[in-house]
Amino acid sequence: MNAPTRNIIFCPHPGPQTAFIEAPVFETVYGGARGGGKTFACLGEFILHAQTWGGLAKGLFLRRTRESLKDAIREAKGLYRGIAIWKSTRNEFHFFNGAILVFNYLDKDDDAEQYQGHQYTRLYVEELTQFPDPTPIKKMFATLRSANGVPCQFRATCNPGGAGHSWVKARYVDLGPFNVTTDAETGLQRVFIPARLSDNPSLQKNDPQYVNKLRLSGNAQLVKAWLDGDWSVIEGAFFSEFSEEQHVLDHKTVAAAFNSDWRFFSSGDWGSARPFAFGWYGIVPDPFWVGKKRIPRGAIVRVREYYGMKPGEFNVGVKLPAEMVGAEFVRRTDEKLLYGVLDPAAFKQDGGPSIAERLASVGARFRPADNKRVARAGSFGGWDICRFRLLGEDGEDGTDPVPMFYVTERSPHFIRTVPVLQHDKQKMEDLDSESEDHIGDEWRYGMMSRPWLPKAVRKAQSNNPFLAENAFWGDFKNPREPERIRI
């Protein structure tokens, strides 16, 4: 393509931005703080790639939605002025040396199918944590190939939070910063490069009030995450009340407190293509101590779990028959259970025995769980009950609240998935069901089987005529569970 060109010198900032651009590995993820110059780094990296390989360079720039592409395209138009032409009908930048960069979106797994047969030498994915699981991204890896020997690479950017926080953190962030890791199965390498606001002095120079604007947008802990890229603080977390320090207990210490007065129950969420989840819960009959934590009477402790996820494949089920799962559930059950509750969908029949019947055939017996998610008609929803348990009751003499729910470290998938669950953007009182929410649902079923309200909420309810007419506790009376075992 013959056209006037301008000399361009792309100058990344020294440090992480330069490391991201120069990384020679197959998968490079640049993530963390807001304002770290991540989009600029991706667009600039393609300039260097195009200058080296000319017409053999073809890139694909993806985001989850079409709308979210607009800012990236706008930034690219400024950066590529004089070296490329934007073809709006094709969503492509055509560089004067023959290189092409395509912009598109990838909303669902099925969207990846349209790229079968495509060939790219660069794949850029912005906001990687917006993808609930890695399936569509992994499908896109197949498009990275070149018959001409051009080195093909995947590069992505992300911030903490989002429906895919858990799998992105496990696959990349937990490797450690700048630690190149070789995949045992494929031999391909991947690396995580942390982004901090301080890595982008251009933004701080051009918008000196940016940090103050962030401080107006969130609490101190969240703002720190935005500035430093702290992956332990989750933006948009549905259960921001959860804290490993507060809610996670040493299992051996909990087990040492078990006696004949403890009562146990279980809950489950069925899955085949997606993971299934089962949890075992203990009801605390008398207060006991775990270190400096006083675990109160009536608290519930999740003592362990059984999670059916394909090893190394986040949010992918193991597709085991219900009979095998039920038999393993029975084998893992050490306690005498008061009852078990299970996802009501598992009781549906479709020309044969239901999942619940098949589980029961091998001794894993459950009753249908209350599947109420959000509050309605004066009664509380399941997420409310979970949140009340996390918050707990005010301590004596105005001390910090004491939680009424705990989990031991023998529930690693609860600890991994529940804290990063996100709000549904269309229905903020509910959570985003596209995320890895299976343990969240199973936990909700269990907590709804033993609802608990703080004293202040009970008092407010008793003083409200509307709520009194729609009595909360009446929704949960169950004649199959004698009142004498309620704690």
Wavefront OBJ file of the C-alpha trace (Angstrom):
o trace
v 0.000 0.000 0.000
v 1.587 3.230 -1.148
v 0.833 6.114 1.179
v 2.721 8.844 2.952
v 4.097 7.672 6.244
v 5.473 9.390 9.272
v 8.398 8.345 11.345
v 7.171 6.972 14.614
v 9.154 6.100 17.680
v 7.136 4.025 20.115
v 8.658 4.537 23.553
v 7.239 2.339 26.290
v 7.912 3.333 29.872
v 10.814 1.460 31.469
v 9.922 -1.329 33.843
v 6.835 -3.547 33.569
v 5.471 -1.910 30.401
v 8.737 -2.570 28.568
v 8.908 -6.087 30.034
v 5.422 -6.830 28.694
v 6.372 -5.660 25.196
v 9.683 -7.491 25.087
v 8.548 -10.776 26.688
v 9.482 -13.634 24.328
v 7.104 -16.219 25.881
v 3.893 -17.535 24.303
v 1.449 -16.222 26.958
v 2.131 -12.845 28.571
v -0.415 -11.256 30.903
v -0.017 -7.683 32.129
v -2.378 -6.854 34.956
v -3.148 -5.149 38.211
v -3.624 -1.454 38.774
v -5.877 0.898 36.899
v -4.135 3.438 34.708
v -1.028 1.333 34.185
v -0.944 1.960 30.436
v -1.976 -1.569 29.503
v -3.958 -0.772 26.338
v -1.194 1.541 25.112
v 1.306 -1.288 25.635
v -0.723 -3.733 23.514
v -1.228 -1.263 20.681
v 2.418 -0.249 20.769
v 3.640 -3.830 20.784
v 1.815 -4.401 17.512
v 3.611 -1.399 15.971
v 6.937 -3.068 16.713
v 5.650 -6.429 15.487
v 4.384 -4.832 12.252
v 7.651 -3.005 11.660
v 9.560 -6.286 11.960
v 7.291 -8.556 9.891
v 5.413 -6.203 7.561
v 2.642 -7.917 5.612
v 3.222 -11.192 7.473
v 2.001 -9.603 10.716
v -1.700 -10.025 11.457
v -3.153 -9.329 14.875
v -6.529 -9.753 16.564
v -7.557 -7.430 19.402
v -10.441 -8.803 21.502
v -12.700 -7.621 24.276
v -15.740 -9.251 25.853
v -18.287 -6.839 24.335
v -18.534 -4.651 21.261
v -19.195 -1.556 23.379
v -16.006 -1.981 25.395
v -13.921 -1.949 22.187
v -14.713 1.698 21.457
v -12.151 3.256 23.803
v -9.385 0.978 22.516
v -10.220 1.818 18.891
v -10.231 5.524 19.714
v -6.790 5.242 21.339
v -5.485 3.212 18.397
v -6.657 5.836 15.892
v -4.495 8.417 17.634
v -1.463 6.182 17.968
v -1.628 4.796 14.426
v -2.253 8.122 12.662
v 0.027 8.305 9.635
v 1.025 4.628 9.662
v -2.339 2.858 9.214
v -5.855 3.407 7.896
v -8.964 2.414 9.845
v -11.380 0.300 7.799
v -14.618 0.750 9.757
v -16.639 -1.744 7.701
v -14.135 -4.478 8.515
v -13.081 -3.269 11.988
v -9.443 -3.396 10.876
v -6.376 -1.190 10.833
v -4.455 -1.631 7.574
v -0.850 -0.565 7.989
v 0.979 0.906 5.022
v 3.532 -1.923 5.116
v 0.782 -4.556 4.785
v 0.265 -5.507 8.451
v -3.331 -5.820 9.696
v -4.821 -5.503 13.187
v -8.442 -6.673 13.570
v -10.736 -5.510 16.391
v -13.606 -7.726 17.509
v -15.447 -9.048 20.550
v -15.769 -12.503 22.090
v -18.880 -12.713 24.243
v -19.584 -16.450 24.492
v -17.816 -19.752 23.993
v -19.618 -20.187 20.676
v -18.185 -16.910 19.373
v -14.763 -18.566 19.261
v -16.086 -21.023 16.652
v -16.305 -18.255 14.021
v -12.508 -17.991 14.078
v -11.896 -21.577 12.983
v -9.418 -21.490 10.127
v -8.204 -17.954 10.915
v -4.488 -17.319 11.320
v -2.967 -14.588 13.482
v 0.528 -13.838 14.661
v -0.668 -11.775 17.624
v -3.723 -12.204 19.845
v -4.489 -9.412 22.321
v -7.253 -9.803 24.912
v -8.197 -6.806 27.024
v -9.856 -7.200 30.464
v -9.159 -10.925 30.634
v -10.920 -11.198 34.010
v -14.247 -10.345 32.344
v -14.313 -13.857 30.851
v -15.998 -16.251 33.339
v -13.793 -19.166 32.322
v -10.825 -19.714 29.997
v -12.633 -21.948 27.482
v -13.148 -19.369 24.690
v -9.650 -17.972 25.210
v -8.056 -21.404 24.912
v -10.033 -22.053 21.726
v -8.515 -18.890 20.291
v -4.974 -20.180 20.904
v -5.504 -22.415 17.857
v -5.581 -19.316 15.630
v -1.993 -18.388 16.564
v -0.005 -19.909 13.742
v 2.133 -18.798 10.814
v 3.222 -20.706 7.726
v 6.044 -18.196 7.322
v 7.779 -18.701 10.637
v 6.546 -15.523 12.336
v 6.720 -15.902 16.141
v 3.111 -16.053 17.382
v 2.155 -14.786 20.838
v -0.823 -14.266 23.126
v -0.861 -11.069 25.169
v -3.572 -10.029 27.610
v -4.293 -7.308 30.122
v -6.557 -7.335 33.173
v -7.524 -5.833 36.514
v -8.461 -7.679 39.722
v -12.144 -8.525 39.962
v -14.593 -9.656 37.318
v -16.230 -13.019 36.730
v -12.919 -14.576 35.694
v -10.792 -13.291 38.586
v -10.350 -16.765 40.061
v -9.035 -18.588 36.989
v -6.850 -15.674 35.839
v -5.282 -15.417 39.272
v -4.639 -19.153 39.421
v -3.265 -19.450 35.871
v -1.114 -16.317 35.810
v -0.952 -14.156 38.933
v -0.114 -16.981 41.328
v 2.966 -17.807 39.250
v 4.576 -14.759 40.810
v 5.691 -11.571 39.026
v 8.102 -12.003 36.096
v 8.389 -15.739 36.800
v 8.432 -17.544 33.436
v 6.734 -20.926 33.815
v 6.723 -23.795 31.329
v 3.490 -25.734 30.890
v 4.167 -29.400 31.629
v 1.707 -30.632 28.992
v 2.462 -28.353 26.035
v 5.968 -27.059 26.750
v 4.726 -23.504 26.095
v 5.675 -20.739 28.493
v 3.629 -18.099 30.281
v 4.432 -15.171 32.541
v 2.604 -12.571 34.626
v 3.799 -8.961 34.676
v 2.284 -6.760 37.397
v 0.972 -3.295 36.526
v 0.971 -0.346 38.912
v -0.178 3.203 38.375
v 3.361 4.392 39.102
v 4.479 2.527 35.960
v 2.626 5.097 33.828
v 4.113 8.544 34.548
v 2.470 9.935 31.396
v -0.984 9.575 32.948
v 0.130 11.178 36.183
v 1.642 14.079 34.230
v -1.347 14.593 31.934
v -3.978 14.022 34.641
v -2.408 14.916 38.022
v -5.796 14.549 39.771
v -6.307 10.933 38.616
v -5.359 9.432 41.982
v -7.701 11.793 43.819
v -10.512 10.816 41.444
v -9.896 7.161 42.304
v -10.049 7.993 46.001
v -13.509 9.453 45.465
v -14.655 6.227 43.805
v -14.099 3.589 46.483
v -13.013 2.705 49.984
v -9.375 2.954 51.058
v -8.705 -0.755 50.597
v -10.164 -0.823 47.090
v -8.327 2.342 46.059
v -5.081 0.736 47.232
v -5.857 -2.223 44.977
v -6.476 0.120 42.035
v -3.161 1.878 42.638
v -0.969 -1.113 43.490
v -2.719 -3.953 41.676
v -3.473 -5.927 44.848
v -5.213 -9.160 43.781
v -6.381 -9.926 47.331
v -8.845 -7.009 47.181
v -11.682 -7.728 44.769
v -13.426 -4.873 42.989
v -17.156 -5.519 42.792
v -17.058 -8.526 45.145
v -20.544 -9.757 46.006
v -19.364 -10.919 49.435
v -16.989 -8.123 50.357
v -17.690 -9.053 54.003
v -15.681 -12.279 53.665
v -12.192 -12.197 55.138
v -9.766 -15.096 55.312
v -8.426 -13.657 58.545
v -11.877 -13.597 60.126
v -13.676 -16.550 58.597
v -11.087 -19.269 57.870
v -10.255 -21.685 60.718
v -7.667 -24.375 61.304
v -9.447 -27.683 60.732
v -7.551 -29.646 63.378
v -8.541 -27.161 66.071
v -12.170 -27.295 64.978
v -12.156 -31.095 64.859
v -10.738 -31.197 68.395
v -13.876 -29.360 69.574
v -16.244 -31.956 68.091
v -18.315 -33.893 70.652
v -21.678 -35.640 70.867
v -23.496 -32.300 71.086
v -22.421 -31.184 67.622
v -24.997 -31.553 64.848
v -24.076 -31.860 61.172
v -25.881 -31.406 57.873
v -24.910 -31.228 54.203
v -25.909 -29.389 51.059
v -25.244 -29.881 47.367
v -25.409 -28.286 43.937
v -25.454 -30.729 41.020
v -23.319 -30.318 37.920
v -21.964 -32.456 35.116
v -20.485 -30.300 32.352
v -19.983 -27.715 35.118
v -18.628 -28.658 38.553
v -20.843 -30.163 41.253
v -20.395 -29.001 44.846
v -21.141 -30.616 48.207
v -20.400 -29.229 51.653
v -20.518 -30.635 55.182
v -21.502 -28.230 57.975
v -21.293 -28.386 61.758
v -23.532 -26.420 64.169
v -21.583 -25.138 67.185
v -23.338 -26.209 70.442
v -21.043 -24.362 72.862
v -18.509 -21.549 72.371
v -14.891 -22.554 71.783
v -11.675 -20.821 70.856
v -9.478 -21.056 67.759
v -6.437 -18.989 68.606
v -7.816 -15.595 69.578
v -11.160 -16.193 67.863
v -14.144 -17.061 70.012
v -16.537 -19.183 67.937
v -20.032 -18.551 69.329
v -22.857 -20.943 70.052
v -25.108 -21.349 67.025
v -22.385 -20.545 64.489
v -22.057 -22.816 61.468
v -18.681 -24.195 60.384
v -18.128 -25.583 56.886
v -15.842 -28.458 57.811
v -14.984 -29.735 54.308
v -16.154 -29.996 50.706
v -16.358 -32.266 47.677
v -15.972 -30.329 44.418
v -16.222 -31.971 41.001
v -13.908 -29.866 38.842
v -11.701 -31.226 36.084
v -8.092 -30.855 37.272
v -6.509 -27.737 35.829
v -9.709 -26.750 33.978
v -11.458 -23.990 35.899
v -15.263 -24.140 35.945
v -15.276 -27.390 33.953
v -17.062 -30.427 35.401
v -15.909 -34.037 35.518
v -19.119 -35.521 34.004
v -19.339 -38.377 36.495
v -22.550 -40.442 36.806
v -24.711 -39.444 39.761
v -24.306 -42.914 41.297
v -20.508 -42.552 41.423
v -20.757 -39.078 42.921
v -23.294 -40.262 45.505
v -21.157 -43.231 46.519
v -18.131 -40.964 46.980
v -20.235 -38.518 48.998
v -21.267 -41.345 51.330
v -17.664 -42.556 51.635
v -16.512 -39.062 52.640
v -19.284 -38.577 55.214
v -17.824 -39.289 58.655
v -20.654 -37.756 60.677
v -24.281 -38.716 61.287
v -26.147 -36.083 59.293
v -29.370 -34.457 60.463
v -30.343 -33.887 56.852
v -29.072 -32.879 53.426
v -30.459 -30.285 51.008
v -29.906 -30.292 47.269
v -30.535 -27.993 44.308
v -34.278 -28.378 43.504
v -33.446 -28.812 39.808
v -31.882 -32.171 40.706
v -35.346 -33.507 41.606
v -36.800 -32.940 38.147
v -37.647 -36.043 36.129
v -37.184 -36.230 32.396
v -38.185 -39.684 31.239
v -36.238 -41.473 33.947
v -35.081 -41.247 37.566
v -34.026 -37.799 38.711
v -30.492 -36.950 39.778
v -31.710 -36.902 43.391
v -33.156 -40.416 43.030
v -29.939 -41.704 41.524
v -27.929 -40.197 44.390
v -30.357 -41.722 46.906
v -30.004 -45.154 45.309
v -26.470 -45.335 46.725
v -27.307 -43.793 50.095
v -26.822 -40.043 49.434
v -30.251 -38.749 50.428
v -31.315 -35.130 50.153
v -34.465 -33.040 50.277
v -35.114 -30.089 47.928
v -33.370 -26.909 49.049
v -35.013 -23.502 49.299
v -33.780 -21.816 46.114
v -34.771 -18.267 47.010
v -31.918 -16.020 45.919
v -33.050 -12.467 46.676
v -35.563 -10.846 49.030
v -39.221 -10.657 48.050
v -42.598 -10.030 49.672
v -41.097 -9.087 53.029
v -38.927 -12.188 53.409
v -35.161 -12.348 53.100
v -33.372 -14.130 50.281
v -30.619 -16.687 50.457
v -27.845 -14.213 49.754
v -29.105 -12.088 52.666
v -28.854 -15.070 55.016
v -25.304 -15.850 53.863
v -24.312 -12.212 54.345
v -25.910 -12.029 57.810
v -23.893 -15.096 58.823
v -20.657 -13.519 57.584
v -21.341 -10.249 59.396
v -22.457 -11.946 62.599
v -23.514 -10.288 65.822
v -22.011 -7.323 67.640
v -19.601 -8.461 70.314
v -19.944 -7.735 74.003
v -19.420 -4.136 75.157
v -19.538 -2.824 71.599
v -16.593 -4.886 70.366
v -16.243 -5.941 66.744
v -18.976 -8.203 65.337
v -18.491 -11.940 65.785
v -19.245 -13.949 62.602
v -21.827 -16.726 62.688
v -20.240 -18.622 59.795
v -16.757 -20.071 59.341
v -14.933 -22.326 56.910
v -11.911 -24.544 57.483
v -8.975 -24.775 55.120
v -10.358 -28.140 53.997
v -12.688 -26.142 51.730
v -10.105 -24.633 49.353
v -12.565 -24.138 46.487
v -14.924 -22.179 48.752
v -12.013 -19.951 49.730
v -10.982 -19.646 46.071
v -14.365 -18.941 44.466
v -16.806 -17.339 46.932
v -14.775 -14.184 47.747
v -14.461 -13.283 44.036
v -18.127 -13.715 43.062
v -19.447 -10.568 41.378
v -22.704 -8.621 41.324
v -25.031 -9.184 38.369
v -24.767 -5.913 36.446
v -28.460 -6.106 35.490
v -29.698 -7.066 38.968
v -27.295 -5.788 41.596
v -28.939 -7.627 44.516
v -28.108 -10.923 42.823
v -24.743 -12.337 41.813
v -23.397 -12.933 38.335
v -24.348 -16.535 37.549
v -21.824 -16.690 34.682
v -19.013 -16.890 37.227
v -17.876 -20.028 39.036
v -20.817 -19.848 41.443
v -21.485 -23.534 42.174
v -20.161 -23.490 45.736
v -21.910 -20.166 46.276
v -25.234 -21.790 45.370
v -24.529 -24.880 47.475
v -23.602 -22.688 50.458
v -26.802 -20.676 50.022
v -28.902 -23.855 50.069
v -27.238 -24.885 53.313
v -27.661 -21.523 55.024
v -31.314 -21.298 53.944
v -31.933 -24.596 55.733
v -30.924 -22.901 59.016
v -31.736 -19.184 58.661
v -30.271 -16.745 61.161
v -30.805 -13.013 61.684
v -28.868 -10.531 63.847
v -30.742 -9.168 66.853
v -31.018 -5.710 65.323
v -32.653 -7.114 62.189
v -35.039 -9.279 64.216
v -36.025 -6.265 66.292
v -36.619 -4.117 63.227
v -38.675 -6.901 61.715
v -40.856 -7.290 64.799
v -41.576 -3.540 64.782
v -42.553 -3.483 61.112
v -46.236 -4.418 60.547
v -45.608 -5.408 56.930
v -42.742 -7.718 57.837
v -44.731 -9.169 60.740
v -47.521 -10.101 58.340
v -44.974 -11.795 56.065
v -43.157 -13.550 58.878
v -39.673 -14.533 57.806
v -39.327 -17.559 60.041
v -42.568 -19.037 58.791
v -41.013 -19.511 55.361
v -38.472 -21.906 56.826
v -40.514 -24.075 59.182
v -39.946 -27.657 58.099
v -42.027 -30.369 59.764
v -39.461 -32.975 58.742
v -36.861 -31.362 61.004
v -37.894 -31.467 64.722
v -37.608 -28.167 66.579
v -35.529 -29.811 69.313
v -32.482 -30.017 67.031
v -32.546 -26.333 66.133
v -29.638 -24.412 67.650
l 1 2 3 4 5 6 7 8 9 10 11 12 13 14 15 16 17 18 19 20 21 22 23 24 25 26 27 28 29 30 31 32 33 34 35 36 37 38 39 40 41 42 43 44 45 46 47 48 49 50 51 52 53 54 55 56 57 58 59 60 61 62 63 64 65 66 67 68 69 70 71 72 73 74 75 76 77 78 79 80 81 82 83 84 85 86 87 88 89 90 91 92 93 94 95 96 97 98 99 100 101 102 103 104 105 106 107 108 109 110 111 112 113 114 115 116 117 118 119 120 121 122 123 124 125 126 127 128 129 130 131 132 133 134 135 136 137 138 139 140 141 142 143 144 145 146 147 148 149 150 151 152 153 154 155 156 157 158 159 160 161 162 163 164 165 166 167 168 169 170 171 172 173 174 175 176 177 178 179 180 181 182 183 184 185 186 187 188 189 190 191 192 193 194 195 196 197 198 199 200 201 202 203 204 205 206 207 208 209 210 211 212 213 214 215 216 217 218 219 220 221 222 223 224 225 226 227 228 229 230 231 232 233 234 235 236 237 238 239 240 241 242 243 244 245 246 247 248 249 250 251 252 253 254 255 256 257 258 259 260 261 262 263 264 265 266 267 268 269 270 271 272 273 274 275 276 277 278 279 280 281 282 283 284 285 286 287 288 289 290 291 292 293 294 295 296 297 298 299 300 301 302 303 304 305 306 307 308 309 310 311 312 313 314 315 316 317 318 319 320 321 322 323 324 325 326 327 328 329 330 331 332 333 334 335 336 337 338 339 340 341 342 343 344 345 346 347 348 349 350 351 352 353 354 355 356 357 358 359 360 361 362 363 364 365 366 367 368 369 370 371 372 373 374 375 376 377 378 379 380 381 382 383 384 385 386 387 388 389 390 391 392 393 394 395 396 397 398 399 400 401 402 403 404 405 406 407 408 409 410 411 412 413 414 415 416 417 418 419 420 421 422 423 424 425 426 427 428 429 430 431 432 433 434 435 436 437 438 439 440 441 442 443 444 445 446 447 448 449 450 451 452 453 454 455 456 457 458 459 460 461 462 463 464 465 466 467 468 469 470 471 472 473 474 475 476 477 478 479 480 481 482 483 484 485 486 487
